[in-house]
């Protein structure tokens, strides 16, 4: 999220300039305020009026406009921003930036800026690949300007190659990354398990469950948003990897445990995965065929990731959090599970309420000290609330020894 952050958006001339309108909308949806500046070339493609209307801010165009200067000096325009984003950035503007020219409002602001600068170039692919442009981009990158690489594809000029303005989502992600404040959990390491596990019966069949992974993924994203260096070990899900998290994809419980062990040491481990409790003791090497008799599949217990992490000796995370999916006696069973697994907290949820695949969750947090019933929240909100509680423990209090 970009709540309250100020983005100075410089729009230079090029067919992709119209995409600046969509960018403004999306930046504002994420809580940012946007001040647009548009070059003369940019105004050939998008009007200051449209930019101003979407940004609900004047669009600045002219270095020598007395009106603009009276309202907001150009130095202040550059200094007020938290980040300066040039999208699209033409070859010409990149060249001016690289060589310190300041002959219009955009280039002057860029020279006066003391804030992070991001450029999203867009141009014909021959211009992008020209040694002059390459050298300019290298100068800017070496100076710490963030380059949001253009994409490959068909271009407005009819040619195909690298030079299309990056996708809005990628530009937004770069803005968010540039603005990320050092979070309360920066310097801490977190491990989260998520999703189901698949335990093979034969090469085509497996034992699995309905876990969507939404809750575990949301927790990993929330911990990363607070600055924790986060590893997500996930079974098969339909979800995209969360941003700013290192995702490790596994199938079985044994693989999940191995990946978790490889991620240690961590400060906190949250086991949100719905690990299959049983596996086929000896998965068949070939597909089992129908013979008229039922197959004799011997089951064995899966390794218990939560229990193993809770008993990891000097590698035990300072805080280990498990989940309990229950259909009755929620709190009692959660307390019993907390003791049995040796973890510090249990997040218990009543799975009779259709939690699987849903975006909402009603949970009870059972800690060593208390039982907290949380209101019905989205899984993202549960993620943020849990991450905040974890941050409290890791940054302030000392956790009572588990007993
Ligand atoms: N868990 C785990 N590895 C397993 C089984 C469970 O890491 N092999 C973790 C889950 O990620 C969750 C917690 O243990 O954090 C509780 O899982 P749950 O399936 O609810 O409990 P079980 O131990 O399987 O007990 P039961 O099914 O009998 O309630």
Boltz pocket constraint, residues with backbone or C-beta under 6 A from the ligand:
constraints:
  - pocket:
      binder: B
      contacts: [[A, 193], [A, 253], [A, 271], [A, 272], [A, 273], [A, 274], [A, 275], [A, 276], [A, 277], [A, 302], [A, 303], [A, 304], [A, 305], [A, 306], [A, 307], [A, 321], [A, 322], [A, 323], [A, 324], [A, 325], [A, 326], [A, 337]]
      max_distance: 6.0
